[in-house]
Amino acid sequence: MFELKHERHQVKYLGQDMMEFLVNTKFEDLPEEVVLRSKHIVADAVACMLAGAKTRTMYGTDFDGMAKIVEGNVTPVGRNFKTSAAMAAFLNSIHAQTHDYNDGLNNSGMLGGAYHPGRTVVAVALAVGEAVGASGKDILTAVVLGIEVAAR
């Protein structure tokens, strides 16, 4: 699936090891301290989403009308309407950033600096998780793996 065959040689894609790790990692593989930390990250992100969803700013309100016209089966955090998973993830992410209280990874990325993985990873994991009927364990696993990729 991730190999190119050229006569007698097999070439491994650069991201093949990461893809295999992502595909093969199950909730049961996660260390207890990682599960606990992921629960804290989810709680922090959801709290930020709720605070942002209740704040009247360009981030919290201007996109609701757009989201309401998109059909779907997912409820953005702090809202009482359904939209697509993509639009719910978008709103969740915007709401999580509204007050800038969210988590942060210092010295992450190619250029250093800080990154807030919870606002995007948790936003997407919750929205897609609801859309596909994922379990809480599946969502936590997605959060852990999403942050693992984002931090690299």
DRENTORKOL-3810 file (N, C-alpha, C; in nm, 4 decimals):
REM DRENTORKOL-3810
@n.u->0.0812; n.v->-0.1193; n.w->0.0000; ca.u->0.0000; ca.v->0.0000; ca.w->0.0000; c.u->0.0858; c.v->0.1260; c.w->0.0000
@n.u->0.1986; n.v->0.1234; n.w->0.0714; ca.u->0.2836; ca.v->0.2408; ca.w->0.0787; c.u->0.4159; c.v->0.2196; c.w->0.0064
@n.u->0.4252; n.v->0.1153; n.w->-0.0724; ca.u->0.5520; ca.v->0.0861; ca.w->-0.1372; c.u->0.5416; c.v->0.1048; c.w->-0.2878
@n.u->0.6493; n.v->0.1535; n.w->-0.3439; ca.u->0.6625; ca.v->0.1605; ca.w->-0.4881; c.u->0.7523; c.v->0.0456; c.w->-0.5307
@n.u->0.7126; n.v->-0.0283; n.w->-0.6310; ca.u->0.7958; ca.v->-0.1382; ca.w->-0.6784; c.u->0.8621; c.v->-0.0962; c.w->-0.8088
@n.u->0.9897; n.v->-0.1080; n.w->-0.8099; ca.u->1.0670; ca.v->-0.0761; ca.w->-0.9294; c.u->1.1637; c.v->-0.1907; c.w->-0.9529
@n.u->1.1298; n.v->-0.2741; n.w->-1.0476; ca.u->1.2060; ca.v->-0.3948; ca.w->-1.0780; c.u->1.2378; c.v->-0.4719; c.w->-0.9500
@n.u->1.3614; n.v->-0.4722; n.w->-0.9069; ca.u->1.3986; ca.v->-0.5522; ca.w->-0.7897; c.u->1.4023; c.v->-0.4707; c.w->-0.6607
@n.u->1.3656; n.v->-0.3434; n.w->-0.6665; ca.u->1.3779; ca.v->-0.2571; ca.w->-0.5491; c.u->1.2402; c.v->-0.2173; c.w->-0.4964
@n.u->1.2331; n.v->-0.2045; n.w->-0.3684; ca.u->1.1138; ca.v->-0.1487; ca.w->-0.3065; c.u->1.1548; c.v->-0.0195; c.w->-0.2375
@n.u->1.0790; n.v->0.0860; n.w->-0.2622; ca.u->1.1104; ca.v->0.2167; ca.w->-0.2054; c.u->1.0049; c.v->0.2490; c.w->-0.1002
@n.u->1.0499; n.v->0.2865; n.w->0.0165; ca.u->0.9588; ca.v->0.3215; ca.w->0.1251; c.u->0.9304; c.v->0.4712; c.w->0.1200
@n.u->0.8026; n.v->0.5080; n.w->0.1255; ca.u->0.7678; ca.v->0.6489; ca.w->0.1335; c.u->0.8196; c.v->0.7077; c.w->0.2633
@n.u->0.8487; n.v->0.8354; n.w->0.2612; ca.u->0.9022; ca.v->0.9042; ca.w->0.3778; c.u->0.8110; c.v->0.8890; c.w->0.4996
@n.u->0.6815; n.v->0.8993; n.w->0.4828; ca.u->0.5882; ca.v->0.8936; ca.w->0.5945; c.u->0.5318; c.v->0.7560; c.w->0.6241
@n.u->0.5862; n.v->0.6517; n.w->0.5633; ca.u->0.5286; ca.v->0.5184; ca.w->0.5809; c.u->0.5317; c.v->0.4723; c.w->0.7259
@n.u->0.6423; n.v->0.4935; n.w->0.7956; ca.u->0.6492; ca.v->0.4514; ca.w->0.9363; c.u->0.5433; c.v->0.5222; c.w->1.0193
@n.u->0.5261; n.v->0.6521; n.w->0.9955; ca.u->0.4244; ca.v->0.7278; ca.w->1.0690; c.u->0.2852; c.v->0.6764; c.w->1.0357
@n.u->0.2590; n.v->0.6510; n.w->0.9086; ca.u->0.1267; ca.v->0.6007; ca.w->0.8690; c.u->0.0981; c.v->0.4657; c.w->0.9332
@n.u->0.1971; n.v->0.3780; n.w->0.9350; ca.u->0.1778; ca.v->0.2469; ca.w->0.9981; c.u->0.1505; c.v->0.2628; c.w->1.1475
@n.u->0.2222; n.v->0.3535; n.w->1.2121; ca.u->0.2001; ca.v->0.3820; ca.w->1.3532; c.u->0.0575; c.v->0.4311; c.w->1.3763
@n.u->0.0114; n.v->0.5233; n.w->1.2930; ca.u->-0.1229; ca.v->0.5788; ca.w->1.3089; c.u->-0.2313; c.v->0.4739; c.w->1.2860
@n.u->-0.2130; n.v->0.3938; n.w->1.1847; ca.u->-0.3130; ca.v->0.2926; ca.w->1.1504; c.u->-0.3183; c.v->0.1807; c.w->1.2552
@n.u->-0.2034; n.v->0.1451; n.w->1.3104; ca.u->-0.1969; ca.v->0.0291; ca.w->1.3990; c.u->-0.2124; c.v->0.0594; c.w->1.5475
@n.u->-0.2066; n.v->0.1859; n.w->1.5883; ca.u->-0.2164; ca.v->0.2187; ca.w->1.7302; c.u->-0.3619; c.v->0.2127; c.w->1.7764
@n.u->-0.3848; n.v->0.1410; n.w->1.8823; ca.u->-0.5182; ca.v->0.1258; ca.w->1.9424; c.u->-0.5177; c.v->0.1901; c.w->2.0809
@n.u->-0.6356; n.v->0.2168; n.w->2.1344; ca.u->-0.6476; ca.v->0.2770; ca.w->2.2674; c.u->-0.5699; c.v->0.1965; c.w->2.3711
@n.u->-0.5774; n.v->0.0657; n.w->2.3612; ca.u->-0.5108; ca.v->-0.0216; ca.w->2.4579; c.u->-0.3585; c.v->-0.0082; c.w->2.4546
@n.u->-0.3046; n.v->0.0455; n.w->2.3467; ca.u->-0.1600; ca.v->0.0656; ca.w->2.3341; c.u->-0.1115; c.v->0.1913; c.w->2.4061
@n.u->-0.2039; n.v->0.2803; n.w->2.4413; ca.u->-0.1654; ca.v->0.4087; ca.w->2.4990; c.u->-0.1304; c.v->0.3933; c.w->2.6464
@n.u->-0.0182; n.v->0.4494; n.w->2.6897; ca.u->0.0164; ca.v->0.4459; ca.w->2.8326; c.u->-0.0883; c.v->0.5225; c.w->2.9146
@n.u->-0.1073; n.v->0.4803; n.w->3.0385; ca.u->-0.2085; ca.v->0.5409; ca.w->3.1247; c.u->-0.1890; c.v->0.6920; c.w->3.1389
@n.u->-0.0634; n.v->0.7359; n.w->3.1528; ca.u->-0.0387; ca.v->0.8796; ca.w->3.1697; c.u->-0.0732; c.v->0.9580; c.w->3.0428
@n.u->-0.0605; n.v->0.8947; n.w->2.9268; ca.u->-0.0974; ca.v->0.9596; ca.w->2.8006; c.u->-0.2493; c.v->0.9721; c.w->2.7912
@n.u->-0.3206; n.v->0.8690; n.w->2.8325; ca.u->-0.4675; ca.v->0.8737; ca.w->2.8335; c.u->-0.5154; c.v->0.9841; c.w->2.9268
@n.u->-0.4574; n.v->0.9926; n.w->3.0465; ca.u->-0.4962; ca.v->1.0954; ca.w->3.1430; c.u->-0.4685; c.v->1.2351; c.w->3.0871
@n.u->-0.3522; n.v->1.2537; n.w->3.0277; ca.u->-0.3184; ca.v->1.3846; ca.w->2.9704; c.u->-0.4108; c.v->1.4196; c.w->2.8546
@n.u->-0.4472; n.v->1.3213; n.w->2.7743; ca.u->-0.5381; ca.v->1.3487; ca.w->2.6623; c.u->-0.6763; c.v->1.3893; c.w->2.7137
@n.u->-0.7194; n.v->1.3312; n.w->2.8247; ca.u->-0.8479; ca.v->1.3718; ca.w->2.8851; c.u->-0.8414; c.v->1.5171; c.w->2.9308
@n.u->-0.7290; n.v->1.5578; n.w->2.9872; ca.u->-0.7117; ca.v->1.6979; ca.w->3.0280; c.u->-0.7133; c.v->1.7907; c.w->2.9074
@n.u->-0.6487; n.v->1.7494; n.w->2.7999; ca.u->-0.6453; ca.v->1.8316; ca.w->2.6782; c.u->-0.7857; c.v->1.8462; c.w->2.6204
@n.u->-0.8626; n.v->1.7374; n.w->2.6186; ca.u->-1.0005; ca.v->1.7438; ca.w->2.5686; c.u->-1.0846; c.v->1.8347; c.w->2.6573
@n.u->-1.0731; n.v->1.8185; n.w->2.7900; ca.u->-1.1512; ca.v->1.9022; ca.w->2.8825; c.u->-1.1160; c.v->2.0498; c.w->2.8635
@n.u->-0.9874; n.v->2.0800; n.w->2.8508; ca.u->-0.9432; ca.v->2.2179; ca.w->2.8298; c.u->-1.0001; c.v->2.2733; c.w->2.6995
@n.u->-0.9903; n.v->2.1955; n.w->2.5935; ca.u->-1.0388; ca.v->2.2409; ca.w->2.4628; c.u->-1.1896; c.v->2.2628; c.w->2.4638
@n.u->-1.2641; n.v->2.1703; n.w->2.5244; ca.u->-1.4103; ca.v->2.1842; ca.w->2.5291; c.u->-1.4490; c.v->2.3073; c.w->2.6117
@n.u->-1.3810; n.v->2.3301; n.w->2.7229; ca.u->-1.4086; ca.v->2.4494; ca.w->2.8037; c.u->-1.3835; c.v->2.5763; c.w->2.7216
@n.u->-1.2748; n.v->2.5783; n.w->2.6472; ca.u->-1.2448; ca.v->2.6940; ca.w->2.5619; c.u->-1.3491; c.v->2.7090; c.w->2.4511
@n.u->-1.3933; n.v->2.5971; n.w->2.3939; ca.u->-1.4966; ca.v->2.6013; ca.w->2.2902; c.u->-1.6263; c.v->2.6584; c.w->2.3456
@n.u->-1.6650; n.v->2.6134; n.w->2.4651; ca.u->-1.7884; ca.v->2.6631; ca.w->2.5261; c.u->-1.7782; c.v->2.8125; c.w->2.5551
@n.u->-1.6655; n.v->2.8557; n.w->2.6092; ca.u->-1.6475; ca.v->2.9985; ca.w->2.6376; c.u->-1.6520; c.v->3.0794; c.w->2.5086
@n.u->-1.5852; n.v->3.0319; n.w->2.4062; ca.u->-1.5846; ca.v->3.1021; ca.w->2.2785; c.u->-1.7203; c.v->3.1036; c.w->2.2117
@n.u->-1.7940; n.v->2.9941; n.w->2.2250; ca.u->-1.9266; ca.v->2.9855; ca.w->2.1627; c.u->-2.0259; c.v->3.0815; c.w->2.2268
@n.u->-2.0006; n.v->3.1205; n.w->2.3501; ca.u->-2.0917; ca.v->3.2108; ca.w->2.4217; c.u->-2.0481; c.v->3.3562; c.w->2.4130
@n.u->-1.9403; n.v->3.3825; n.w->2.3406; ca.u->-1.8871; ca.v->3.5176; ca.w->2.3290; c.u->-1.9271; c.v->3.5768; c.w->2.1949
@n.u->-1.9792; n.v->3.6967; n.w->2.1986; ca.u->-2.0189; ca.v->3.7631; ca.w->2.0743; c.u->-1.8982; c.v->3.8355; c.w->2.0154
@n.u->-1.8301; n.v->3.7657; n.w->1.9296; ca.u->-1.7174; ca.v->3.8230; ca.w->1.8567; c.u->-1.7292; c.v->3.7773; c.w->1.7128
@n.u->-1.6435; n.v->3.8279; n.w->1.6284; ca.u->-1.6482; ca.v->3.7806; ca.w->1.4892; c.u->-1.6212; c.v->3.6316; c.w->1.4827
@n.u->-1.5427; n.v->3.5802; n.w->1.5759; ca.u->-1.5123; ca.v->3.4379; ca.w->1.5748; c.u->-1.6327; c.v->3.3551; c.w->1.6147
@n.u->-1.7098; n.v->3.4019; n.w->1.7118; ca.u->-1.8168; ca.v->3.3208; ca.w->1.7673; c.u->-1.9495; c.v->3.3282; c.w->1.6970
@n.u->-1.9766; n.v->3.4347; n.w->1.6232; ca.u->-2.1124; ca.v->3.4495; ca.w->1.5715; c.u->-2.1233; c.v->3.4583; c.w->1.4204
@n.u->-2.0306; n.v->3.5204; n.w->1.3517; ca.u->-2.0462; ca.v->3.5448; ca.w->1.2095; c.u->-2.0541; c.v->3.4180; c.w->1.1253
@n.u->-2.0014; n.v->3.3096; n.w->1.1750; ca.u->-1.9988; ca.v->3.1883; ca.w->1.0959; c.u->-2.1186; c.v->3.0966; c.w->1.1211
@n.u->-2.1993; n.v->3.1268; n.w->1.2226; ca.u->-2.3145; ca.v->3.0417; ca.w->1.2517; c.u->-2.4118; c.v->3.0340; c.w->1.1351
@n.u->-2.4402; n.v->3.1474; n.w->1.0732; ca.u->-2.5341; ca.v->3.1480; ca.w->0.9609; c.u->-2.4860; c.v->3.0590; c.w->0.8482
@n.u->-2.3577; n.v->3.0661; n.w->0.8191; ca.u->-2.2995; ca.v->2.9816; ca.w->0.7154; c.u->-2.3111; c.v->2.8344; c.w->0.7552
@n.u->-2.2823; n.v->2.8048; n.w->0.8811; ca.u->-2.2864; ca.v->2.6661; ca.w->0.9282; c.u->-2.4280; c.v->2.6103; c.w->0.9241
@n.u->-2.5267; n.v->2.6940; n.w->0.9503; ca.u->-2.6655; ca.v->2.6468; ca.w->0.9561; c.u->-2.7201; c.v->2.6061; c.w->0.8193
@n.u->-2.6638; n.v->2.6588; n.w->0.7118; ca.u->-2.7145; ca.v->2.6212; ca.w->0.5798; c.u->-2.6469; c.v->2.4967; c.w->0.5240
@n.u->-2.5447; n.v->2.4467; n.w->0.5942; ca.u->-2.4752; ca.v->2.3254; ca.w->0.5514; c.u->-2.5394; c.v->2.2067; c.w->0.6223
@n.u->-2.5894; n.v->2.1122; n.w->0.5456; ca.u->-2.6560; ca.v->1.9959; ca.w->0.6053; c.u->-2.5552; c.v->1.9011; c.w->0.6680
@n.u->-2.5971; n.v->1.8401; n.w->0.7763; ca.u->-2.5113; ca.v->1.7431; ca.w->0.8422; c.u->-2.5757; c.v->1.6892; c.w->0.9686
@n.u->-2.5008; n.v->1.6064; n.w->1.0390; ca.u->-2.5534; ca.v->1.5413; ca.w->1.1592; c.u->-2.4674; c.v->1.5682; c.w->1.2829
@n.u->-2.3920; n.v->1.6785; n.w->1.2803; ca.u->-2.2993; ca.v->1.7074; ca.w->1.3896; c.u->-2.3356; c.v->1.8415; c.w->1.4537
@n.u->-2.3351; n.v->1.8440; n.w->1.5865; ca.u->-2.3632; ca.v->1.9651; ca.w->1.6619; c.u->-2.2321; c.v->2.0295; c.w->1.7065
@n.u->-2.2034; n.v->2.1515; n.w->1.6635; ca.u->-2.0838; ca.v->2.2190; ca.w->1.7141; c.u->-2.0953; c.v->2.2376; c.w->1.8661
@n.u->-1.9849; n.v->2.2325; n.w->1.9369; ca.u->-1.9852; ca.v->2.2482; ca.w->2.0819; c.u->-2.0457; c.v->2.3843; c.w->2.1175
@n.u->-2.1431; n.v->2.3832; n.w->2.2087; ca.u->-2.2049; ca.v->2.5069; ca.w->2.2545; c.u->-2.3134; c.v->2.5607; c.w->2.1642
@n.u->-2.3521; n.v->2.4875; n.w->2.0638; ca.u->-2.4570; ca.v->2.5314; ca.w->1.9710; c.u->-2.5736; c.v->2.4332; c.w->1.9753
@n.u->-2.6887; n.v->2.4756; n.w->1.9221; ca.u->-2.8068; ca.v->2.3897; ca.w->1.9241; c.u->-2.8585; c.v->2.3613; c.w->1.7831
@n.u->-2.7696; n.v->2.3542; n.w->1.6861; ca.u->-2.8069; ca.v->2.3178; ca.w->1.5501; c.u->-2.7066; c.v->2.2158; c.w->1.4975
@n.u->-2.7449; n.v->2.1490; n.w->1.3919; ca.u->-2.6591; ca.v->2.0483; ca.w->1.3301; c.u->-2.6041; c.v->2.1031; c.w->1.1990
@n.u->-2.4849; n.v->2.0560; n.w->1.1662; ca.u->-2.4170; ca.v->2.0962; ca.w->1.0429; c.u->-2.3253; c.v->1.9820; c.w->1.0004
@n.u->-2.2429; n.v->2.0042; n.w->0.9021; ca.u->-2.1486; ca.v->1.9011; ca.w->0.8575; c.u->-2.0362; c.v->1.8861; c.w->0.9597
@n.u->-1.9679; n.v->1.7740; n.w->0.9543; ca.u->-1.8526; ca.v->1.7523; ca.w->1.0426; c.u->-1.7457; c.v->1.8573; c.w->1.0168
@n.u->-1.7228; n.v->1.8906; n.w->0.8905; ca.u->-1.6211; ca.v->1.9902; ca.w->0.8573; c.u->-1.6563; c.v->2.1268; c.w->0.9156
@n.u->-1.7816; n.v->2.1674; n.w->0.9021; ca.u->-1.8225; ca.v->2.2981; ca.w->0.9544; c.u->-1.8228; c.v->2.2984; c.w->1.1071
@n.u->-1.8639; n.v->2.1874; n.w->1.1684; ca.u->-1.8608; ca.v->2.1786; ca.w->1.3150; c.u->-1.7167; c.v->2.1863; c.w->1.3657
@n.u->-1.6257; n.v->2.1172; n.w->1.2991; ca.u->-1.4838; ca.v->2.1232; ca.w->1.3381; c.u->-1.4313; c.v->2.2655; c.w->1.3236
@n.u->-1.4693; n.v->2.3320; n.w->1.2168; ca.u->-1.4286; ca.v->2.4710; ca.w->1.1938; c.u->-1.4771; c.v->2.5609; c.w->1.3065
@n.u->-1.6072; n.v->2.5534; n.w->1.3405; ca.u->-1.6616; ca.v->2.6360; ca.w->1.4485; c.u->-1.5978; c.v->2.6000; c.w->1.5824
@n.u->-1.5831; n.v->2.4717; n.w->1.6096; ca.u->-1.5205; ca.v->2.4291; ca.w->1.7355; c.u->-1.3807; c.v->2.4901; c.w->1.7484
@n.u->-1.3061; n.v->2.4865; n.w->1.6409; ca.u->-1.1694; ca.v->2.5380; ca.w->1.6426; c.u->-1.1667; c.v->2.6893; c.w->1.6642
@n.u->-1.2526; n.v->2.7607; n.w->1.5949; ca.u->-1.2605; ca.v->2.9064; ca.w->1.6117; c.u->-1.2998; c.v->2.9404; c.w->1.7553
@n.u->-1.4004; n.v->2.8710; n.w->1.8072; ca.u->-1.4460; ca.v->2.8984; ca.w->1.9438; c.u->-1.3366; c.v->2.8684; c.w->2.0458
@n.u->-1.2596; n.v->2.7639; n.w->2.0225; ca.u->-1.1521; ca.v->2.7283; ca.w->2.1158; c.u->-1.0461; c.v->2.8369; c.w->2.1227
@n.u->-1.0279; n.v->2.9114; n.w->2.0162; ca.u->-0.9234; ca.v->3.0134; ca.w->2.0102; c.u->-0.9726; c.v->3.1519; c.w->2.0510
@n.u->-1.1017; n.v->3.1716; n.w->2.0631; ca.u->-1.1574; ca.v->3.3049; ca.w->2.0866; c.u->-1.0894; c.v->3.3794; c.w->2.2009
@n.u->-1.0707; n.v->3.3140; n.w->2.3143; ca.u->-1.0114; ca.v->3.3810; ca.w->2.4311; c.u->-0.8630; c.v->3.3510; c.w->2.4475
@n.u->-0.8090; n.v->3.2650; n.w->2.3639; ca.u->-0.6673; ca.v->3.2271; ca.w->2.3681; c.u->-0.6265; c.v->3.1695; c.w->2.5042
@n.u->-0.7170; n.v->3.0916; n.w->2.5645; ca.u->-0.6880; ca.v->3.0235; ca.w->2.6911; c.u->-0.6447; c.v->2.8798; c.w->2.6691
@n.u->-0.6386; n.v->2.8386; n.w->2.5451; ca.u->-0.6170; ca.v->2.6972; ca.w->2.5147; c.u->-0.4729; c.v->2.6530; c.w->2.5383
@n.u->-0.4556; n.v->2.5230; n.w->2.5297; ca.u->-0.3271; ca.v->2.4575; ca.w->2.5537; c.u->-0.2189; c.v->2.5113; c.w->2.4613
@n.u->-0.0974; n.v->2.4674; n.w->2.4821; ca.u->0.0100; ca.v->2.5095; ca.w->2.3941; c.u->0.1306; c.v->2.4186; c.w->2.4039
@n.u->0.1947; n.v->2.3967; n.w->2.2910; ca.u->0.3211; ca.v->2.3244; ca.w->2.2861; c.u->0.4287; c.v->2.4258; c.w->2.2509
@n.u->0.5181; n.v->2.4511; n.w->2.3433; ca.u->0.6269; ca.v->2.5447; ca.w->2.3153; c.u->0.7354; c.v->2.4768; c.w->2.2334
@n.u->0.8044; n.v->2.5572; n.w->2.1550; ca.u->0.9146; ca.v->2.5092; ca.w->2.0700; c.u->0.8710; c.v->2.3962; c.w->1.9775
@n.u->0.7508; n.v->2.4069; n.w->1.9246; ca.u->0.7034; ca.v->2.3044; ca.w->1.8322; c.u->0.7127; c.v->2.3555; c.w->1.6892
@n.u->0.7147; n.v->2.2650; n.w->1.5996; ca.u->0.7200; ca.v->2.3012; ca.w->1.4585; c.u->0.8611; c.v->2.3274; c.w->1.4112
@n.u->0.8754; n.v->2.3505; n.w->1.2838; ca.u->1.0068; ca.v->2.3687; ca.w->1.2220; c.u->1.0762; c.v->2.4958; c.w->1.2704
@n.u->1.0005; n.v->2.5991; n.w->1.2999; ca.u->1.0607; ca.v->2.7275; ca.w->1.3346; c.u->1.0523; c.v->2.7590; c.w->1.4832
@n.u->1.0188; n.v->2.6598; n.w->1.5655; ca.u->1.0029; ca.v->2.6861; ca.w->1.7080; c.u->0.8679; c.v->2.7499; c.w->1.7328
@n.u->0.8588; n.v->2.8361; n.w->1.8315; ca.u->0.7330; ca.v->2.9025; ca.w->1.8602; c.u->0.6385; c.v->2.8106; c.w->1.9349
@n.u->0.5128; n.v->2.8478; n.w->1.9373; ca.u->0.4129; ca.v->2.7688; ca.w->2.0095; c.u->0.3002; c.v->2.7301; c.w->1.9151
@n.u->0.2368; n.v->2.6209; n.w->1.9475; ca.u->0.1250; ca.v->2.5689; ca.w->1.8688; c.u->0.0189; c.v->2.5229; c.w->1.9669
@n.u->-0.1061; n.v->2.5387; n.w->1.9323; ca.u->-0.2181; ca.v->2.4992; ca.w->2.0171; c.u->-0.2890; c.v->2.3787; c.w->1.9546
@n.u->-0.2402; n.v->2.2581; n.w->1.9780; ca.u->-0.2984; ca.v->2.1418; ca.w->1.9093; c.u->-0.4417; c.v->2.1107; c.w->1.9516
@n.u->-0.4782; n.v->2.1399; n.w->2.0741; ca.u->-0.6134; ca.v->2.1079; ca.w->2.1203; c.u->-0.7214; c.v->2.1770; c.w->2.0410
@n.u->-0.6954; n.v->2.3004; n.w->2.0008; ca.u->-0.8000; ca.v->2.3753; ca.w->1.9308; c.u->-0.8316; c.v->2.3157; c.w->1.7950
@n.u->-0.7358; n.v->2.2498; n.w->1.7332; ca.u->-0.7629; ca.v->2.1892; ca.w->1.6033; c.u->-0.7854; c.v->2.0390; c.w->1.6138
@n.u->-0.6982; n.v->1.9706; n.w->1.6841; ca.u->-0.7079; ca.v->1.8245; ca.w->1.6925; c.u->-0.8357; c.v->1.7824; c.w->1.7648
@n.u->-0.8637; n.v->1.8428; n.w->1.8796; ca.u->-0.9848; ca.v->1.8065; ca.w->1.9550; c.u->-1.1088; c.v->1.8494; c.w->1.8775
@n.u->-1.1035; n.v->1.9673; n.w->1.8161; ca.u->-1.2180; ca.v->2.0149; ca.w->1.7379; c.u->-1.2559; c.v->1.9160; c.w->1.6284
@n.u->-1.1564; n.v->1.8657; n.w->1.5579; ca.u->-1.1814; ca.v->1.7693; ca.w->1.4505; c.u->-1.2222; c.v->1.6340; c.w->1.5068
@n.u->-1.1531; n.v->1.5870; n.w->1.6112; ca.u->-1.1842; ca.v->1.4557; ca.w->1.6691; c.u->-1.3283; c.v->1.4504; c.w->1.7203
@n.u->-1.3737; n.v->1.5567; n.w->1.7852; ca.u->-1.5120; ca.v->1.5589; ca.w->1.8352; c.u->-1.6126; c.v->1.5604; c.w->1.7210
@n.u->-1.5879; n.v->1.6443; n.w->1.6209; ca.u->-1.6823; ca.v->1.6555; ca.w->1.5093; c.u->-1.6889; c.v->1.5273; c.w->1.4267
@n.u->-1.5747; n.v->1.4746; n.w->1.3885; ca.u->-1.5729; ca.v->1.3517; ca.w->1.3091; c.u->-1.6210; c.v->1.2343; c.w->1.3945
@n.u->-1.5817; n.v->1.2336; n.w->1.5220; ca.u->-1.6272; ca.v->1.1277; ca.w->1.6115; c.u->-1.7787; c.v->1.1219; c.w->1.6204
@n.u->-1.8422; n.v->1.2381; n.w->1.6331; ca.u->-1.9887; ca.v->1.2405; ca.w->1.6365; c.u->-2.0475; c.v->1.1949; c.w->1.5034
@n.u->-1.9881; n.v->1.2389; n.w->1.3943; ca.u->-2.0402; ca.v->1.2048; ca.w->1.2614; c.u->-2.0392; c.v->1.0545; c.w->1.2359
@n.u->-1.9364; n.v->0.9862; n.w->1.2861; ca.u->-1.9246; ca.v->0.8421; ca.w->1.2585; c.u->-1.9671; c.v->0.7550; c.w->1.3764
@n.u->-2.0111; n.v->0.8166; n.w->1.4858; ca.u->-2.0544; ca.v->0.7393; ca.w->1.6029; c.u->-1.9394; c.v->0.6735; c.w->1.6771
@n.u->-1.8247; n.v->0.7411; n.w->1.6823; ca.u->-1.7073; ca.v->0.6856; ca.w->1.7490; c.u->-1.7271; c.v->0.6798; c.w->1.9002
@n.u->-1.6581; n.v->0.5879; n.w->1.9628; ca.u->-1.6613; ca.v->0.5766; ca.w->2.1091; c.u->-1.5697; c.v->0.6818; c.w->2.1703
@n.u->-1.5826; n.v->0.7023; n.w->2.3003; ca.u->-1.4929; ca.v->0.7932; ca.w->2.3705; c.u->-1.3485; c.v->0.7495; c.w->2.3589
@n.u->-1.3242; n.v->0.6195; n.w->2.3654; ca.u->-1.1877; ca.v->0.5678; ca.w->2.3511; c.u->-1.1328; c.v->0.5976; c.w->2.2124
@n.u->-1.2167; n.v->0.5832; n.w->2.1112; ca.u->-1.1727; ca.v->0.6141; ca.w->1.9747; c.u->-1.1379; c.v->0.7622; c.w->1.9604
@n.u->-1.2185; n.v->0.8478; n.w->2.0219; ca.u->-1.1931; ca.v->0.9916; ca.w->2.0136; c.u->-1.0642; c.v->1.0268; c.w->2.0870
@n.u->-1.0438; n.v->0.9694; n.w->2.2058; ca.u->-0.9182; ca.v->0.9960; ca.w->2.2783; c.u->-0.7973; c.v->0.9464; c.w->2.1995
@n.u->-0.8103; n.v->0.8312; n.w->2.1364; ca.u->-0.7005; ca.v->0.7789; ca.w->2.0542; c.u->-0.6722; c.v->0.8737; c.w->1.9382
@n.u->-0.7770; n.v->0.9230; n.w->1.8746; ca.u->-0.7592; ca.v->1.0190; ca.w->1.7650; c.u->-0.6905; c.v->1.1460; c.w->1.8141
@n.u->-0.7259; n.v->1.1920; n.w->1.9336; ca.u->-0.6620; ca.v->1.3113; ca.w->1.9901; c.u->-0.5132; c.v->1.2866; c.w->2.0130
@n.u->-0.4810; n.v->1.1744; n.w->2.0748; ca.u->-0.3397; ca.v->1.1425; ca.w->2.1009; c.u->-0.2614; c.v->1.1350; c.w->1.9705
@n.u->-0.3149; n.v->1.0647; n.w->1.8725; ca.u->-0.2434; ca.v->1.0487; ca.w->1.7461; c.u->-0.2366; c.v->1.1796; c.w->1.6681
@n.u->-0.3428; n.v->1.2580; n.w->1.6750; ca.u->-0.3423; ca.v->1.3882; ca.w->1.6080; c.u->-0.2370; c.v->1.4808; c.w->1.6652
@n.u->-0.2251; n.v->1.4817; n.w->1.7977; ca.u->-0.1239; ca.v->1.5669; ca.w->1.8614; c.u->0.0168; c.v->1.5127; c.w->1.8313
@n.u->0.0289; n.v->1.3822; n.w->1.8263; ca.u->0.1587; ca.v->1.3223; ca.w->1.7916; c.u->0.2065; c.v->1.3701; c.w->1.6539
@n.u->0.1157; n.v->1.3711; n.w->1.5578; ca.u->0.1511; ca.v->1.4165; ca.w->1.4233; c.u->0.1748; c.v->1.5683; c.w->1.4225
@n.u->0.0864; n.v->1.6419; n.w->1.4895; ca.u->0.0974; ca.v->1.7881; ca.w->1.4893; c.u->0.2265; c.v->1.8353; c.w->1.5545
@n.u->0.2745; n.v->1.7629; n.w->1.6519; ca.u->0.3938; ca.v->1.8045; ca.w->1.7261; c.u->0.5233; c.v->1.7745; c.w->1.6496
@n.u->0.5129; n.v->1.7005; n.w->1.5437; ca.u->0.6360; ca.v->1.6629; ca.w->1.4703; c.u->0.6681; c.v->1.7643; c.w->1.3670
END
